[in-house]
Amino acid sequence: MDNTSAKQNPLLTEEIRTLLPRFAIPAITSNLVSALYNIIDQIYIGHWIGYLGNAATNVALPITTVCMAIALFIGVGAASHFNLELGKGNRERAREVTGTAFGTLLLTGILITLLIHLFMNPLLYLFGSTGQIYPYALEYVRITSFGIPFLLLSTGGNQLIRSDGSPKWSMLCMVSGAVLNVILDFLFMYVFTWGIAGAAWATVISQMVSALCALAYLPRFKNITLTARDFLPRGKVLLIVMSLGLTPMFNRISTMFVQIVMNNLLRFYGTSSAYGSEIPLAVAGIVTKVDLILSSVIMGVIQGMQPITGINYGAGFYGRVRSVFRMGKKSCILISLVGFSCFQLFARQIISLFGAGNPLYMEFAVAYMRTFLFCTFLNGTTTLNTLFFSQIGKARYGALLSLTRQIFLLIPFMILFAAAFGLDGIRFAGPASDFLAFLIAFSAIRREFQRMPKDPAPLTPQ
């Protein structure tokens, strides 16, 4: 990239302290609103259906998680490739990446919907359903599965919209769907009394609106001009996109496996406890959704970093890459400390938002939240260190780090701790794995920056 091209792109020249908030704040807003409407879903369901409804959405959660994994696999990978190619001045390749990503997201969403309808019953029991929970989970998944193509398009497509330098449009896509979902939740569940089916239809319609908003941006891309044939997936481009999207994909897939293993452990060990199986399953789902608020804010910071980091790394401006990382790290640490304080000090109040239960329900919920989320003050830094590798085109390192916390640490700890301490052992596995994952990710990112050139690159990379 020559000097003139660099000056034309503010991502390569504008001050980081101005640039990062401009991209991060819309990403945080859209992620936070999205997380909040999931929380409001749980609140509505908890008040109008009860904790069995919350347990049902927890059983359905692995399906949503795997869909998000695939959307981010393609979307983040494409966004990283898009910015790296723009940094090198390859606009033609950036156009091919965008078209391939959108076409692949749509086709994959349709395929997943078909597979879920073919294997719905065994999937629900695999994900930890009990006899009491099953009718609610079946109705919820049967309806929400129709929204999967729209979920993939909106989630994956928004990564590219943000990378094109339009964070506000990306925010609009997510916020419009989220606000609509809250309104429709009230209308369908309270006014029309559709029960859990109302929550499901509200989710589908809101996902459709977010996807249409993302598709409306296609003719508005700033750095490329798309044609109809660009949306036919290109194999070679897709392979590079998938390689760069490994980290967020493995992160989400790992989360799905954790949810499946956890649900089955909670069901098994809960049976022989005073709480039964349904209370632990409902509580785990609520705590996961609450933690999603914290992680959505952290992810907003990291998503705001992505286009800035990617294009500067591709252009060889390593001094700016370091500056973005330092500012992002400080933000993630502060956010994590605020989240940790809320989880420890206001656990009972947070749980109470999701409806009343018997004393055993509240007792287990408060203890589970405080213990399982005890090391959240470290998680922001761990997530940033892990996802940074994808932003600079080294997704294999990030993917390995993603697997470390969830697959190599958390799942074995849950199984071993549960065998030793029963139901209580599951909640202690969370902070143990979080602490070790932090140490490993910190070591990896430190080595990466030691290898990266320390002096700021000249305006024209050598």
C-alpha positions in Angstrom: 0.0 0.0 0.0 1.4 3.4 -1.0 1.4 6.6 1.1 -1.6 8.1 -0.8 -3.8 5.0 -0.2 -2.8 5.0 3.5 -3.8 8.6 3.9 -7.2 7.8 2.4 -8.1 5.3 5.0 -8.5 6.6 8.6 -8.0 3.1 10.0 -4.3 3.5 9.1 -3.8 7.1 10.1 -6.3 8.4 12.7 -5.3 8.4 16.4 -6.1 5.1 18.1 -7.7 6.7 21.2 -10.3 8.3 18.8 -10.6 5.4 16.4 -11.2 2.5 18.9 -14.2 4.1 20.7 -15.7 4.9 17.4 -15.8 1.3 16.4 -16.1 -0.3 19.9 -19.0 1.7 21.2 -21.5 0.7 18.4 -20.3 -3.0 18.7 -20.7 -2.9 22.5 -24.2 -1.4 22.1 -25.4 -3.9 19.6 -23.9 -6.9 21.6 -25.3 -5.6 24.8 -28.8 -5.0 23.4 -28.7 -8.5 21.9 -27.6 -10.0 25.2 -30.3 -8.1 27.1 -33.1 -9.3 24.8 -32.0 -12.8 25.6 -32.2 -11.9 29.3 -35.6 -10.4 28.8 -36.7 -13.6 27.1 -35.7 -15.5 30.2 -37.4 -13.0 32.5 -40.7 -13.3 30.5 -40.5 -17.1 30.4 -39.5 -17.3 34.1 -42.5 -15.1 35.2 -45.2 -16.5 32.8 -44.1 -20.2 32.5 -41.8 -20.8 35.5 -38.4 -22.4 35.9 -39.3 -25.3 33.7 -39.5 -22.8 30.8 -36.1 -21.5 31.7 -34.7 -25.0 31.9 -36.2 -25.7 28.4 -34.3 -22.7 26.9 -31.1 -24.0 28.5 -31.6 -27.4 26.9 -32.1 -25.6 23.6 -29.1 -23.3 24.1 -26.5 -25.7 22.5 -28.3 -25.3 19.2 -28.1 -21.5 19.3 -24.5 -21.8 20.4 -23.5 -24.0 17.4 -25.3 -21.6 15.0 -23.4 -18.7 16.5 -20.2 -20.7 16.2 -20.7 -21.2 12.5 -21.8 -17.6 11.9 -18.7 -16.3 13.6 -16.6 -18.9 11.9 -17.5 -17.5 8.6 -18.2 -13.9 9.6 -15.1 -13.2 11.7 -12.9 -15.2 9.3 -14.2 -13.2 6.4 -13.9 -9.9 8.2 -10.3 -10.6 9.2 -9.4 -11.7 5.6 -11.3 -8.6 4.2 -9.3 -6.2 6.4 -5.9 -7.9 5.8 -6.5 -7.7 2.0 -7.5 -4.1 2.2 -4.4 -3.4 4.2 -2.4 -4.9 1.3 -4.4 -2.9 -1.3 -6.2 -6.0 -2.7 -9.8 -4.8 -3.2 -10.7 -7.5 -5.7 -9.9 -10.2 -3.2 -11.8 -8.3 -0.5 -14.9 -8.3 -2.8 -14.6 -12.1 -3.4 -14.3 -12.7 0.4 -17.5 -10.7 1.1 -19.6 -12.4 -1.6 -18.4 -15.9 -0.6 -19.2 -15.2 3.1 -22.8 -14.1 2.5 -23.5 -16.9 0.1 -22.1 -19.5 2.5 -23.9 -18.1 5.5 -27.3 -18.5 3.8 -26.7 -22.0 2.5 -25.4 -23.2 5.8 -28.3 -21.8 7.7 -30.8 -23.7 5.5 -28.9 -26.9 5.9 -28.8 -26.6 9.7 -32.5 -26.0 9.8 -33.2 -29.2 7.9 -30.8 -31.3 10.1 -32.5 -30.0 13.3 -35.9 -31.1 12.1 -34.6 -34.5 11.1 -32.9 -35.2 14.5 -34.8 -33.0 16.9 -35.9 -35.6 19.4 -32.5 -37.3 20.1 -30.8 -33.9 20.1 -33.0 -32.6 22.9 -32.3 -35.6 25.2 -28.6 -35.4 24.3 -28.7 -31.8 25.5 -30.0 -32.8 28.9 -33.8 -32.7 28.7 -35.9 -34.4 31.3 -39.4 -35.7 30.9 -40.9 -32.5 32.5 -38.8 -30.2 30.4 -39.1 -32.0 27.1 -42.6 -30.6 25.9 -41.4 -27.0 26.4 -38.0 -27.6 24.8 -39.6 -29.3 21.8 -42.0 -26.5 21.1 -39.4 -23.8 21.5 -36.8 -25.5 19.2 -39.3 -26.5 16.6 -40.2 -22.8 16.0 -36.8 -21.1 16.6 -35.1 -23.5 14.1 -36.8 -21.5 11.2 -34.9 -18.4 12.2 -31.5 -20.0 11.9 -30.7 -18.8 8.3 -31.5 -15.3 9.4 -29.4 -15.6 12.6 -26.4 -16.7 10.5 -26.9 -13.9 8.0 -27.2 -11.2 10.7 -24.5 -12.4 13.0 -21.9 -13.2 10.3 -22.8 -10.4 8.0 -22.5 -7.8 10.7 -18.8 -8.7 11.1 -18.2 -7.6 7.5 -20.3 -4.5 7.8 -18.2 -3.4 10.8 -15.0 -4.2 8.9 -16.1 -2.0 6.0 -16.0 0.9 8.4 -19.8 1.1 9.2 -20.1 0.2 12.9 -23.3 2.3 13.3 -25.0 0.3 10.6 -23.9 -2.9 12.2 -25.3 -1.6 15.5 -28.6 -0.7 13.8 -29.1 -4.2 12.5 -28.7 -5.8 15.9 -30.6 -3.2 17.9 -33.6 -3.2 15.6 -34.0 -6.9 16.0 -33.4 -6.8 19.7 -35.9 -4.0 20.4 -38.5 -5.7 18.3 -38.0 -9.0 20.1 -38.7 -7.3 23.5 -42.0 -5.8 22.1 -43.1 -9.1 20.5 -42.2 -11.1 23.7 -44.7 -9.0 25.6 -47.3 -9.1 22.9 -47.1 -12.8 22.1 -46.7 -14.1 25.7 -48.8 -11.7 27.7 -51.4 -10.3 25.4 -51.9 -13.4 23.1 -50.9 -15.9 25.8 -49.0 -18.1 23.4 -46.6 -19.3 26.1 -43.2 -20.5 25.2 -44.3 -20.6 21.5 -44.7 -16.8 21.7 -41.1 -16.3 22.9 -40.0 -18.5 20.0 -41.9 -16.6 17.4 -40.7 -13.3 18.7 -37.1 -14.6 18.4 -37.6 -15.7 14.8 -39.2 -12.5 13.6 -36.6 -10.3 15.2 -33.8 -12.4 13.6 -35.5 -11.9 10.3 -35.5 -8.1 10.7 -31.8 -8.1 11.7 -30.9 -10.2 8.6 -32.9 -7.9 6.2 -31.1 -4.9 7.7 -27.7 -6.6 7.1 -28.7 -7.5 3.5 -29.8 -3.9 2.9 -26.1 -2.9 3.4 -24.8 -5.0 0.5 -25.1 -2.3 -2.2 -23.7 0.3 0.3 -20.2 -1.3 0.9 -17.6 1.5 0.8 -14.5 -0.3 -0.3 -16.0 -2.8 -2.8 -18.8 -3.1 -5.3 -20.6 -6.5 -5.3 -22.3 -8.2 -8.2 -24.8 -11.1 -8.2 -22.2 -13.8 -9.1 -20.0 -12.8 -6.2 -22.3 -14.6 -3.9 -21.4 -18.0 -5.3 -19.0 -19.4 -2.7 -15.4 -19.7 -3.9 -13.6 -22.8 -2.5 -10.1 -21.3 -2.2 -11.4 -18.1 -0.6 -13.6 -20.0 1.8 -10.7 -22.1 2.9 -8.8 -19.0 3.9 -11.9 -17.5 5.6 -12.4 -20.7 7.6 -8.8 -20.8 8.7 -9.1 -17.2 10.0 -12.4 -17.9 11.7 -11.2 -20.9 13.7 -10.7 -19.1 17.0 -14.3 -17.8 17.5 -15.7 -21.0 16.0 -13.7 -23.2 18.4 -14.6 -20.9 21.2 -18.4 -21.3 20.5 -18.2 -25.0 19.7 -16.3 -25.6 22.9 -19.0 -23.7 24.7 -21.6 -26.0 23.1 -19.8 -29.1 24.4 -19.5 -27.6 27.8 -23.2 -26.9 27.8 -24.0 -30.5 26.8 -21.7 -32.0 29.4 -22.8 -29.6 32.1 -26.5 -30.2 31.5 -26.1 -34.0 31.7 -23.9 -33.7 34.8 -26.5 -31.4 36.4 -29.3 -33.8 35.5 -27.4 -36.8 36.8 -26.0 -35.4 40.1 -29.1 -33.3 40.7 -31.3 -36.3 40.9 -29.5 -37.5 44.0 -29.4 -34.0 45.6 -32.0 -32.0 47.5 -32.4 -29.7 44.4 -33.5 -32.3 41.9 -32.5 -32.1 38.2 -34.8 -29.2 37.0 -33.5 -26.5 39.5 -29.8 -26.9 38.5 -30.7 -27.0 34.8 -32.8 -23.8 35.1 -30.1 -22.0 37.2 -27.3 -22.9 34.8 -29.2 -21.5 31.9 -29.9 -18.2 33.8 -26.3 -17.8 34.9 -25.0 -18.5 31.4 -27.3 -15.8 30.0 -26.4 -13.3 32.7 -22.7 -13.9 32.0 -23.4 -13.2 28.4 -24.0 -9.6 29.3 -20.4 -9.2 30.5 -18.9 -11.2 27.6 -21.0 -9.2 25.1 -19.4 -5.9 26.3 -15.9 -7.5 26.2 -16.6 -8.9 22.7 -17.7 -5.4 21.6 -14.3 -4.0 22.5 -12.6 -6.8 20.7 -14.8 -6.5 17.7 -14.1 -2.8 17.6 -10.4 -3.6 17.6 -10.7 -6.1 14.7 -10.8 -3.8 11.6 -8.2 -1.5 13.1 -5.8 -4.3 14.1 -6.3 -6.3 10.9 -5.7 -3.5 8.4 -2.7 -2.1 10.3 -1.1 -5.5 10.7 -1.7 -6.2 7.0 0.0 -2.9 6.1 2.9 -3.6 8.5 2.1 -0.8 11.0 3.0 -2.8 14.1 3.3 0.2 16.4 -0.4 1.0 15.8 -1.2 -2.7 16.4 0.4 -2.5 19.8 -1.4 0.7 20.7 -4.8 -0.8 19.8 -4.0 -3.9 21.9 -3.0 -1.9 24.9 -6.1 0.3 24.9 -8.3 -2.8 24.4 -6.7 -4.6 27.2 -7.2 -1.8 29.7 -10.9 -1.6 28.7 -11.4 -5.4 29.0 -9.8 -5.4 32.5 -12.1 -2.6 33.7 -15.2 -4.2 32.3 -14.3 -7.6 33.9 -13.9 -6.0 37.3 -17.3 -4.4 37.1 -18.9 -7.6 36.1 -17.2 -9.6 38.9 -18.3 -7.1 41.5 -22.0 -7.3 40.3 -22.0 -11.1 40.3 -20.5 -11.3 43.8 -22.5 -8.5 45.5 -25.9 -8.7 43.8 -26.3 -12.4 43.0 -29.6 -12.7 44.8 -31.1 -9.6 43.2 -30.0 -10.7 39.7 -31.5 -14.2 40.2 -34.7 -12.7 41.5 -35.3 -10.9 38.2 -36.0 -14.3 36.5 -39.0 -15.2 38.7 -39.5 -16.7 42.1 -38.8 -20.2 43.1 -38.8 -22.2 46.3 -36.0 -21.5 48.9 -33.9 -24.4 47.5 -34.0 -22.8 44.1 -32.7 -19.4 45.4 -30.1 -21.1 47.6 -28.6 -23.1 44.8 -28.8 -20.2 42.3 -26.9 -17.7 44.5 -24.2 -20.2 45.4 -23.8 -21.3 41.8 -23.5 -17.8 40.4 -21.0 -16.6 42.9 -18.8 -19.6 42.6 -18.9 -20.5 38.9 -18.3 -16.9 37.9 -15.7 -16.1 40.6 -12.8 -15.6 38.1 -14.7 -13.4 35.7 -12.3 -10.6 36.5 -9.7 -12.5 34.5 -11.9 -13.6 31.6 -11.8 -10.3 29.7 -8.0 -10.4 29.3 -8.2 -14.1 28.4 -10.7 -13.6 25.7 -8.8 -10.6 24.2 -5.5 -12.6 24.2 -7.2 -15.5 22.5 -9.1 -13.6 19.7 -6.2 -11.3 19.0 -4.5 -14.1 17.0 -7.4 -14.2 14.5 -7.2 -10.5 14.0 -3.5 -10.8 12.8 -4.1 -13.9 10.7 -2.8 -16.5 13.1 -6.0 -18.2 13.9 -4.5 -21.6 14.7 -2.9 -20.2 17.9 -6.2 -18.6 18.9 -8.1 -21.8 18.2 -5.8 -23.8 20.4 -6.2 -21.3 23.2 -10.0 -21.4 22.8 -10.0 -25.2 23.2 -7.7 -25.0 26.2 -10.2 -23.3 28.6 -13.3 -25.2 27.5 -12.3 -28.6 26.3 -8.9 -29.3 27.9 -9.7 -27.7 31.3 -13.4 -27.0 32.1 -14.9 -30.3 30.9 -12.4 -32.5 32.6 -12.6 -30.4 35.8 -16.4 -30.6 35.8 -16.3 -34.4 35.4 -13.6 -34.9 38.1 -14.9 -32.4 40.6 -18.5 -33.7 40.2 -17.3 -37.3 40.8 -15.5 -36.1 43.9 -17.9 -33.5 45.4 -21.2 -34.2 43.6 -23.4 -31.3 42.4 -21.2 -28.7 44.2 -18.1 -29.8 42.3 -19.5 -28.6 39.0 -19.6 -25.0 40.1 -16.0 -25.1 41.4 -14.8 -26.2 38.1 -15.5 -22.8 36.5 -13.0 -20.6 38.5 -10.3 -23.4 38.4 -10.4 -23.6 34.6 -10.7 -19.8 34.2 -7.5 -19.2 36.3 -5.4 -21.7 34.4 -6.7 -20.5 31.0 -5.7 -17.0 31.9 -2.1 -18.1 32.7 -1.8 -20.0 29.4 -3.3 -17.2 27.2 -1.1 -14.6 28.9 2.0 -16.6 28.2 1.0 -17.0 24.5 0.3 -13.4 23.9 3.5 -12.3 25.6 5.6 -14.5 23.2 3.7 -13.1 20.2 4.5 -9.5 21.1 8.1 -10.4 21.7 8.3 -11.7 18.1 6.5 -8.8 16.6 8.7 -5.9 15.4 9.0 -3.4 18.3 9.6 -0.2 16.3 6.7 1.5 14.6 6.7 0.7 10.8 7.3 3.5 8.3 4.2 4.8 6.5 5.1 2.7 3.5 5.8 -0.9 4.8 9.0 -2.4 3.7 
